[in-house]
Amino acid sequence: MSTVLLVLAHPNPDSLNGATAKSIERALTEKGHEVRMKDLYRTDFNPILGFKDFGAWQEGRVPDDVAKEQKDIAWADALVFVYPIWWHERPAILKGWIDRTFTKGFAWDFDDNGRVGKLKDKKAFIAATYGSPEPIYNELDVDMENLFSSVEKGTLAFCGIKETKFVDEFGVLMQDREANEKYLKRATEAAVAFLN
């Protein structure tokens, strides 16, 4: 079985996203995977990419807090991200975590032939929720085919992760408990199938 780093990016651990992360963790553990849960809102990791980060990189150093996160990423065969879509994007805390941890030399680099994705032996699963129902996105003419492009291509593929799976759910703020439970079950089953 595989090692899995499960990253939750929602401020409420009792939210649908929190329940989904716990359900995926439980199901993968039951299938024999080793899972480490990282709840970004409950860690002391600072997700703000700052001047000190650039200074450290220029000196060839990795800040201690970043090195600790990178150790967990390196350990994992698979990355699982669970988060809400806010303003057509992943939450800032997740984007900041990626900004600080998916660094040149660790997650990607350049050689004489161009870009080198250094996370190429990993795969990634994403479970994402939208508060608004799908017709609102259609009304706004949002290009749903490319909504995950910044994650799939701009982050994961750039770093060499080519095997990805997305499961999403619209209108969770207006759904009843039964509909949310169906999504939770669908996301959990999809994660288990993808990672087995």
N, C-alpha and C positions, 0 to 999 in steps of 0.2 A: 504494500500500500504506500501511499505518498504522504509527504509532509505538506501541510497547508497553513498558510498565513491568512487569517480571516480578518479583514479590516472593516470595522464599522464606523461610519461617519454620520451619526445622527445624535443631536444633543439629548434626546429622551431615550433611555435604554428600554423603556416600556412601550415605545412606539411600534408600529408595524415593521419598520426597519430593524429595530432592536429584536423583536420577536423572530424575524426572518433570520437574522444572524445567529441567534441562539438555536433555532431549529436546524439550520445548516450545520452548525458546529456539532450538535447532538447526533444528527444523522450520519455525518462523515466519521465521527468517532466510533459510532456503532458499526460502521463498515470496516473499521480497522485503520483508518487514516489517523495520523498524529496531527492535531490541530492546535494552533496557537491563536487565540483571539486577541485582537488589538482594537480597543474601543478608543478612538482618537480623542473623544471628549473626556475621557477618564484617565488620560496619561498626563505626565508633566512635560511632554515633548512640545517645544515651541515650533509651530508650523510656519512662522514668518521667516522667509529667506531674507537675511540681513547682511549688512556690510561685513560683519565678522566672518560670515560664511565665505565670502569672496576673498577676504584676506587669508583665511586658512587655506583655501584651494591654491592661491597664488604661492603660498609657502609649502605646498605639497602635503598639507595636513588635512585630516578629517576631524571636525568637532566631535567630542566624545558622545554627545547625544545622537548625532547622525550615525556614528559608527555602530552604536547599539542597535539602531533601527535597521541599518544595512545588514547586520549580522542575522537578524530575523528574516529579512528578505532573502539573503543568500541561503539560509537554511531550508527555505520552502521550495518544494517542487512546483507548487501552484499557489497563486494569489487569488483570494476571493474578496471582492469589494461589495459592500452593501451600503447603499446611500439613497437619499432622495435627490431628485433633480430640482435644483433651484435656479431660476433665471437661465434655463436651458443648459445647465452645466452642473458638474459635481460641486459639492459644498467646498467653500474656501479652505476649510481645515484639511480636507483631503488633498486638494490641489497644492496647498502649502507643504503638506507631508511629502508629497511626490517631488515638489520643487527642491526640497532639502535633501531627500534621500536617493532619488534616481539621478545621481550625479555622474558627470564625465569621469571616466576611469572606473566607475563601479557598474553603472547600468548601461552605459554607452561610451563610445570613444570614436576616434578617427584613426585610420591607418593610411598607407599609401593608396589603397583602393577606395577610400571613402569612409562612410559611417560603419561602425561595428556595433551591433546590438549584443550587449554582454549578458542579457537575461534570456537568451535564445532557447535555453533548455527548460524554460518555465511555460506554464499556460495560465490563463486568467479567466475567471468567471465573475460576472457582474450582475447583481440583482439591484434594480433601480425602480423607484416609485415616483410618480407625478401626483401632485395634489389636485391638479385640474383634470377634467375629463378630456378625452382626445378631440372632441369637436372644437374646443377652444384653440388647440394647436392648429387644426385645419383652418379655422377662421382667420388665424394670424398668418397663414401660409408658411408655417414652419416646415422646413425640409426634414421630415422625420427620418428619411433614409440616411441623412448625414448628421443627425443629432449626436450620435456617439463617436463621430469621426475624430474629434479632438482626443478622446480617450483611446479609441482603438488604433488609430493611425499615428496621431501626434504624440502619444505617450507609449502605449504598449508595443506597437510594431516598431517604432523608432528604437526602442530598447531591445528589440529582437523577439518579442513575444508575438508569435503569429497565430497560435491556437487560442481563440477567445470565444466565449459564449455570453450572450446578453439575455436576460429575462427582465421584462419591465411590466409595470401595471399603471394604468391611468386612473385618475379620479379617486384616489384613495381617501381623500378628505371627505368625500360625499358617499362613500360606500358603506354598506352595513357590515356587521361582523362576519357574516357568512361569506361575503365576497372577499373580504380581506383574508379570511382563513383559506379560501381557495387559492388565492395568490401565494400565500405562505407555503402551502402544500406544493404548488406548481414550481415555485422557485427552489424549494428544498429538493424535490425530486430531480429537477434539471441539474442542480449542482452535483448531486450524487451520481447521476448518469454521466455527466461530463467528466468527473474526476475518477470514476472507476475504470 
